[in-house]
Amino acid sequence: MQKLFILFLFVGLQVQAQDTTSIQSYVDIPVEPTSNDQMATGLVDSPVVEPLLPHKMLFTQRVFWGPNGLLRAMNVAPLTAEGREKELKVRRFMLISHQVTGYVTLAGFLMQGILEARLNKATGATYDQLYKAQQTTLAITNIAYGTTALLSLTAPPKQFSDRKASGGGLKLHKYLAIIHLTGFVATNILAGKVAQHSELRPYRQAATFTTLAAFAPALIALKF
């Protein structure tokens, strides 16, 4: 289960940068009536047409929120202008929750780093106690990390005209996500081996702090 969980997160974050599926769903925006003179001179502007969905969507978003996604097929979220307004509210809630669970995950990474440092110097019964605490913290952090990722990857797509969502802060967030995901995977892999191979403790500690070092600024980047 742990390997499948890590693989899912890795694939999810990869398609975040790779999926460029074009969506062809539009809504007509009313324009003011025109006079006969304007029509005769050919100065009438064509009706404004704005897409309901952005041209590019994540694979995970397309599965649920695409024109033929699961929620559309089940008629849970019809693709209408009114429906999209509700979806954008859901998106805001999910992204706020994404940040909240992100801070919980950050606290978990920090605690793991502290426990790793203490484990390197512990022996006997003290080591056993610290190791159990570290394993419990790891499990909680894994759940928080997975929840944080899913809230981002499955949120409804952004508004087509939302330029701010493509700013530098979000790009930096994506680049840092690759780093902290790599550290997260390494931490989990080493966690299963460090009990039998104590010489791997420093590497696990380095992986934990690398994850923490990338995850913290990734959260801050969302503010810009």
Secondary structure, DSSP 8 states (H G I E B T S, - for coil): -HHHHHHHHHHHHHHHHH-------EEEE------HHHHHHT-----EEEESS-S---HHHHHHHSTTSHHHHTTSS--SHHHHHHHHHHHHHHHHHHHHHHHHHHHHHHHHHHHHHHHTT--HHHHHHHHHHHHHHHHHHHHHHHHHHHHHHTS----TT--GGGSHHHHHHHHHHHHHHHHHHHHHHHHTTTTT-GGGHHHHHHHHHHHHHHHHHHHHHTT-
